[in-house]
Amino acid sequence: MTRKTSQMSTFRESALFVLLLSCFLFGSHSAAQSPGSRDPRSASEIEWENQQRANAQKKLSEQRQRDIKNDTDKLLQLATELKQYVDKTNQNVLSLDVVKKADQIERLAKAVKDKMKGQ
């Protein structure tokens, strides 16, 4: 498994954990309560749930930041390789490697942009 695949798998597992935790916390309690009833949970239970939610969000944010850093490092590497390929070509020859490298850079740059937007 490649490093990027491994990181994506970790990110997906974290996202799934947050989703399941949110469904459990929000879904089960709101469905069981009628509009006028009091919350049967104690203050410590509510605080624990809030801490778990905050920890999960922090973990996702940290993972997203690591992914962005790794992707920008890869962008730098790809851009350097592209420059080397371009320097080796002349005005009459456009290497297929140059086009492929430019496509890789474009896709990775879009992925980084989306991650920065939080998508």
Secondary structure as a PSIPRED ss2 file (coil, helix, strand):
# PSIPRED VFORMAT (PSIPRED V4.0)

   1 M C   1.000  0.000  0.000
   2 T C   1.000  0.000  0.000
   3 R H   0.000  1.000  0.000
   4 K H   0.000  1.000  0.000
   5 T H   0.000  1.000  0.000
   6 S H   0.000  1.000  0.000
   7 Q H   0.000  1.000  0.000
   8 M H   0.000  1.000  0.000
   9 S H   0.000  1.000  0.000
  10 T H   0.000  1.000  0.000
  11 F H   0.000  1.000  0.000
  12 R H   0.000  1.000  0.000
  13 E H   0.000  1.000  0.000
  14 S H   0.000  1.000  0.000
  15 A H   0.000  1.000  0.000
  16 L H   0.000  1.000  0.000
  17 F H   0.000  1.000  0.000
  18 V H   0.000  1.000  0.000
  19 L H   0.000  1.000  0.000
  20 L H   0.000  1.000  0.000
  21 L H   0.000  1.000  0.000
  22 S H   0.000  1.000  0.000
  23 C H   0.000  1.000  0.000
  24 F H   0.000  1.000  0.000
  25 L H   0.000  1.000  0.000
  26 F H   0.000  1.000  0.000
  27 G H   0.000  1.000  0.000
  28 S H   0.000  1.000  0.000
  29 H H   0.000  1.000  0.000
  30 S H   0.000  1.000  0.000
  31 A H   0.000  1.000  0.000
  32 A H   0.000  1.000  0.000
  33 Q C   1.000  0.000  0.000
  34 S C   1.000  0.000  0.000
  35 P C   1.000  0.000  0.000
  36 G C   1.000  0.000  0.000
  37 S C   1.000  0.000  0.000
  38 R C   1.000  0.000  0.000
  39 D C   1.000  0.000  0.000
  40 P C   1.000  0.000  0.000
  41 R C   1.000  0.000  0.000
  42 S C   1.000  0.000  0.000
  43 A H   0.000  1.000  0.000
  44 S H   0.000  1.000  0.000
  45 E H   0.000  1.000  0.000
  46 I H   0.000  1.000  0.000
  47 E H   0.000  1.000  0.000
  48 W H   0.000  1.000  0.000
  49 E H   0.000  1.000  0.000
  50 N H   0.000  1.000  0.000
  51 Q H   0.000  1.000  0.000
  52 Q H   0.000  1.000  0.000
  53 R H   0.000  1.000  0.000
  54 A H   0.000  1.000  0.000
  55 N H   0.000  1.000  0.000
  56 A H   0.000  1.000  0.000
  57 Q H   0.000  1.000  0.000
  58 K H   0.000  1.000  0.000
  59 K H   0.000  1.000  0.000
  60 L H   0.000  1.000  0.000
  61 S H   0.000  1.000  0.000
  62 E H   0.000  1.000  0.000
  63 Q H   0.000  1.000  0.000
  64 R H   0.000  1.000  0.000
  65 Q H   0.000  1.000  0.000
  66 R H   0.000  1.000  0.000
  67 D H   0.000  1.000  0.000
  68 I H   0.000  1.000  0.000
  69 K H   0.000  1.000  0.000
  70 N H   0.000  1.000  0.000
  71 D H   0.000  1.000  0.000
  72 T H   0.000  1.000  0.000
  73 D H   0.000  1.000  0.000
  74 K H   0.000  1.000  0.000
  75 L H   0.000  1.000  0.000
  76 L H   0.000  1.000  0.000
  77 Q H   0.000  1.000  0.000
  78 L H   0.000  1.000  0.000
  79 A H   0.000  1.000  0.000
  80 T H   0.000  1.000  0.000
  81 E H   0.000  1.000  0.000
  82 L H   0.000  1.000  0.000
  83 K H   0.000  1.000  0.000
  84 Q H   0.000  1.000  0.000
  85 Y H   0.000  1.000  0.000
  86 V H   0.000  1.000  0.000
  87 D H   0.000  1.000  0.000
  88 K H   0.000  1.000  0.000
  89 T C   1.000  0.000  0.000
  90 N C   1.000  0.000  0.000
  91 Q C   1.000  0.000  0.000
  92 N C   1.000  0.000  0.000
  93 V C   1.000  0.000  0.000
  94 L C   1.000  0.000  0.000
  95 S C   1.000  0.000  0.000
  96 L H   0.000  1.000  0.000
  97 D H   0.000  1.000  0.000
  98 V H   0.000  1.000  0.000
  99 V H   0.000  1.000  0.000
 100 K H   0.000  1.000  0.000
 101 K H   0.000  1.000  0.000
 102 A H   0.000  1.000  0.000
 103 D H   0.000  1.000  0.000
 104 Q H   0.000  1.000  0.000
 105 I H   0.000  1.000  0.000
 106 E H   0.000  1.000  0.000
 107 R H   0.000  1.000  0.000
 108 L H   0.000  1.000  0.000
 109 A H   0.000  1.000  0.000
 110 K H   0.000  1.000  0.000
 111 A H   0.000  1.000  0.000
 112 V H   0.000  1.000  0.000
 113 K H   0.000  1.000  0.000
 114 D H   0.000  1.000  0.000
 115 K H   0.000  1.000  0.000
 116 M H   0.000  1.000  0.000
 117 K H   0.000  1.000  0.000
 118 G C   1.000  0.000  0.000
 119 Q C   1.000  0.000  0.000
